[in-house]
Amino acid sequence: DAGVTQSPTHLIKTRGQHVTLRCSPISGHKSVSWYQQVLGQGPQFIFQYYEKEERGRGNFPDRFSARQFPNYSSELNVNALLLGDSALYLCASTTGTRTSYNEQFFGPGTRLTVL
Amino acid sequence: AQSVTQLGSHVSVSEGALVLLRCNYSSSVPPYLFWYVQYPNQGLQLLLKYTSAATLVKGINGFEAEFKKSETSFHLTKPSAHMSDAAEYFCAVSEGYGGSQGNLIFGKGTKLSVKP
């Protein structure tokens, strides 16, 4: 079975540009979460989506947005890129129910460099 | 608010020695606790989890952790380090049953080096 996939693997942008990162969850998983991992830090929660609805949002500016599609894949969009947005962006998928523990499975990440 | 503190950003052990990585948490609700491992240029892999069952949790690759509510700790141990254990380890907490399990709060990580 394929795990969580993310594209692209690496990306270089300049300040002020816009970027779209993509994530495909494990088959059967309905929930996707996004995390930002700055070099030398632990991942920070950005968004969670479940069946196309936003279920949670971390402390990130409105330049960050996301959406989930009917096939449960997801996009993370970042507008007006800043140097500080350079990070590894991780996507995690889970079955998503609230009634039991759901393990999150992480993808390999997209390395974004903003110059 | 939930939080995680990992003591020691870098731990170095000799091959065959005990590995001890420390994690303390803060949570106002019964927590779920996790340890993840990250190898260079890779995503996160779950080592083990505590979800309010047994307080001593066994994970993959010989790692285990003990949930101690009185000490608000969830330290990760392995009796004998192997060279392949060299990686970065993250402790994480989330709200338990009924909470938003998609919102993991991570510590800053501990980089484990293993000397031959």
Interface residues (C-beta under 8 A of the other chain):
Chain A: V4 S31 S33 Y35 G40 Q41 G42 P43 Q44 F45 Q48 Y50 R55 G56 G58 L90 A92 T94 G96 R98 T99 S100 Y101 N102 E103 Q104 F105 F106 G107 P108 G109
Chain B: V4 Y32 Y36 N41 Q42 G43 L44 Q45 L46 K49 T51 F90 A92 Y97 G98 G99 S100 Q101 G102 N103 L104 I105 F106 G107 K108 G109
